[in-house]
Amino acid sequence: MTPPVDASESSLLAARLSAIDEKIAVAAHAAGRSAEEITRIVVTKFHPASLVRDLYELGVRDVGENRQQELSAKQDELAALDLRWHFIGQGQTNKAAAIRRSAGVVHSVDRDRFADALHRAADGDDRLDVLVQINLTDDPGRGGAAPAQAVALAEHVLALPSLRLRGVMAVAPLDEEPASAFARLRDVADGVRAVDPSASWISAGMTGDFVEAIAAGATHLRIGSAITGPRPDRG
């Protein structure tokens, strides 16, 4: 078991969460949207499971992890809590079964082989919610499918009955204005919805750019240190 978070840390956690939720509400209002249509995912990378438990007590139900090992460990420890676990890191085919056992949503389906591996790991009739990850940079080595390949990948996912296509995900490039990047993602999302109208999720926006993401139609935000505080020293 991980050690509990002390009272002062819990108070700071609550304050940070409240501040972010207020900013989300303001940004949604400015965009002519309702904050209720936006899911705030708290990314707890490198933080202990006890922090996730404190977040749960504050009403958080959607938690994100980048690494399979950390996702699996925290989900096992906190299995009694009604949490929805989002896997948002780069997925490896040899870890697909472990990811599927622990995650309720996989945001990072970026190639046919990973989608196939998640499908092969299905247990029973359960369907796994997945998003097609889009690479908005010019670097083919970065995670995500090229925008021009998004529809083909979406169609591949749709052919796998154990997966449920929910939409698209992307990270804004560091060398581009977030508003411009997210506008391009919105165009890709429109193309995916043309082949599956129910694939309406847009996972975009982190601490530094979630306001622009909301303006572009993001439905899911992935926010870490602005809520959790600095990541613990791993050394």
C-alpha positions in Angstrom: 0.0 0.0 0.0 1.2 3.5 -0.7 1.4 6.1 2.1 -1.5 8.5 2.6 -1.3 12.1 1.4 -1.2 14.5 4.4 -3.9 17.0 5.1 -2.0 20.1 3.8 -1.2 18.3 0.5 -4.9 17.3 0.2 -6.0 20.9 0.6 -3.6 22.0 -2.1 -4.8 19.3 -4.4 -8.4 20.3 -3.9 -7.5 24.0 -4.6 -5.6 23.1 -7.8 -8.5 20.9 -9.0 -11.0 23.6 -8.3 -8.9 26.2 -10.1 -8.6 24.1 -13.2 -12.3 23.3 -13.2 -13.1 27.0 -13.0 -10.8 27.7 -15.9 -12.4 24.9 -17.9 -15.9 26.4 -17.2 -14.8 29.9 -18.3 -13.2 28.6 -21.5 -16.3 26.5 -22.3 -18.5 29.5 -21.8 -16.3 31.7 -24.0 -16.6 29.0 -26.7 -20.3 28.9 -26.4 -20.2 25.4 -24.9 -21.2 23.7 -21.7 -18.5 22.5 -19.3 -20.6 19.5 -18.7 -19.8 18.2 -22.2 -16.1 18.2 -21.4 -14.4 15.4 -19.6 -11.4 16.4 -17.4 -8.9 13.5 -17.2 -6.3 13.8 -14.4 -3.0 12.4 -15.5 -1.2 11.0 -12.5 2.1 9.8 -14.1 4.7 8.9 -11.4 2.4 9.9 -8.5 1.4 7.3 -6.0 -1.9 5.5 -5.9 -2.7 7.4 -2.7 -3.0 10.6 -4.7 -5.5 9.0 -7.0 -7.5 7.9 -3.9 -7.5 11.6 -2.7 -8.6 12.7 -6.2 -11.4 10.2 -6.0 -12.5 11.7 -2.7 -12.7 15.0 -4.5 -15.0 13.7 -7.1 -12.5 12.7 -9.8 -13.6 9.6 -11.8 -11.4 9.8 -15.0 -7.6 9.2 -14.5 -4.9 8.9 -17.2 -1.7 7.0 -17.3 1.2 7.0 -19.8 2.9 3.8 -18.9 1.3 0.3 -18.9 3.2 -0.9 -15.8 2.0 2.1 -13.8 -1.5 1.9 -15.1 -1.8 -1.8 -14.2 -0.3 -1.4 -10.7 -2.6 1.5 -9.8 -5.7 -0.1 -11.3 -5.0 -3.2 -9.3 -4.5 -1.3 -6.0 -7.6 0.8 -6.5 -9.9 -1.7 -8.2 -12.6 -1.1 -5.6 -13.0 2.5 -6.7 -15.3 3.5 -9.5 -12.6 4.9 -11.7 -12.4 5.1 -15.5 -8.7 4.5 -16.5 -7.5 6.2 -19.7 -4.3 4.9 -21.3 -2.7 7.9 -23.1 0.8 6.7 -23.8 2.4 5.0 -26.8 1.2 1.5 -26.9 3.3 -1.5 -27.6 1.7 -4.6 -29.2 3.3 -6.9 -26.7 1.7 -5.0 -23.9 -1.7 -4.7 -25.5 -3.3 -7.4 -23.3 -2.1 -5.8 -20.1 -3.3 -2.4 -21.3 -6.7 -3.8 -22.2 -7.1 -5.5 -18.8 -6.6 -2.2 -17.0 -7.9 0.6 -19.2 -11.4 1.6 -20.0 -10.3 3.8 -22.8 -7.1 3.7 -25.0 -6.4 7.1 -26.6 -3.3 6.1 -28.5 -4.3 3.7 -31.3 -1.8 4.9 -34.0 -1.4 1.9 -36.3 -3.3 -1.2 -37.5 -1.0 -3.6 -35.6 -1.7 -2.1 -32.2 -5.5 -2.1 -32.9 -5.2 -5.7 -33.9 -3.3 -6.6 -30.7 -5.9 -4.9 -28.5 -8.7 -6.8 -30.4 -6.9 -10.1 -29.9 -6.7 -9.4 -26.2 -10.5 -9.2 -25.8 -12.1 -11.3 -23.1 -15.7 -12.1 -23.7 -18.1 -9.6 -25.2 -16.7 -6.5 -23.6 -15.9 -3.7 -26.0 -13.0 -1.3 -25.5 -13.3 2.4 -26.2 -10.4 3.6 -28.4 -9.3 6.8 -30.1 -7.2 7.2 -33.2 -4.1 9.1 -32.3 -3.0 11.7 -34.9 0.5 13.0 -35.4 0.2 16.8 -36.0 4.0 17.2 -36.5 6.2 16.7 -39.5 8.2 14.1 -37.7 7.1 10.6 -38.7 8.9 9.2 -35.6 6.4 10.8 -33.3 3.4 8.8 -32.1 0.3 9.0 -34.1 -1.0 8.3 -37.6 -0.5 11.0 -40.3 -3.7 13.1 -40.7 -4.1 11.7 -44.3 -4.2 8.1 -42.8 -6.7 8.8 -40.1 -9.8 7.7 -42.0 -8.1 4.4 -43.1 -7.1 3.7 -39.5 -10.5 4.5 -38.3 -12.1 2.2 -40.8 -9.6 -0.6 -39.7 -10.7 -0.1 -36.1 -14.4 -0.2 -37.1 -13.8 -3.7 -38.6 -12.7 -5.0 -35.2 -15.8 -5.9 -33.2 -14.3 -5.8 -29.8 -13.2 -2.2 -30.2 -15.5 0.9 -30.1 -14.2 3.8 -32.1 -14.8 7.0 -30.1 -12.9 9.7 -32.0 -9.4 11.1 -32.3 -6.5 12.2 -30.0 -3.5 14.5 -30.5 -0.8 16.5 -28.8 -0.2 20.0 -30.2 3.3 20.5 -31.6 5.7 22.7 -29.6 6.5 24.8 -32.7 3.0 25.7 -33.7 0.3 27.8 -32.1 -2.1 25.5 -30.3 -5.2 27.1 -31.9 -3.8 26.3 -35.4 -2.9 22.7 -34.5 -6.2 22.0 -32.9 -8.1 23.5 -35.9 -6.2 20.9 -38.0 -7.2 18.2 -35.6 -10.8 19.3 -35.8 -10.7 18.8 -39.6 -9.3 15.3 -39.1 -12.1 14.6 -36.5 -14.7 15.7 -39.0 -13.3 13.2 -41.5 -13.5 10.4 -39.0 -17.0 11.3 -38.1 -17.9 11.1 -41.7 -17.3 7.3 -41.6 -18.7 6.9 -38.1 -21.0 9.7 -36.8 -20.8 8.3 -33.3 -17.0 8.9 -33.1 -17.4 12.3 -31.6 -14.7 12.5 -29.0 -11.7 14.8 -29.5 -9.0 14.2 -26.9 -6.8 17.3 -26.9 -5.5 19.9 -24.6 -3.1 19.8 -21.6 -2.2 22.2 -18.9 -0.7 24.8 -21.3 -3.2 24.7 -24.1 -6.6 23.3 -22.9 -8.3 26.7 -23.5 -7.4 26.6 -27.2 -8.5 22.9 -27.3 -11.9 23.7 -25.8 -12.4 26.5 -28.4 -11.6 23.9 -31.1 -14.2 21.4 -29.8 -12.2 19.1 -27.5 -14.4 16.8 -25.5 -11.6 15.3 -23.3 -8.7 17.2 -21.7 -5.6 15.5 -20.3 -4.3 17.6 -17.4 -1.5 16.6 -15.1 0.8 18.7 -12.9 -1.6 21.7 -12.8 -3.8 19.5 -10.7 -1.4 16.9 -9.2 1.5 19.2 -8.5 5.1 18.5 -9.5 5.9 14.9 -10.3 7.8 13.1 -7.5 11.6 12.6 -7.9 12.1 9.1 -9.3 15.8 9.1 -8.4 
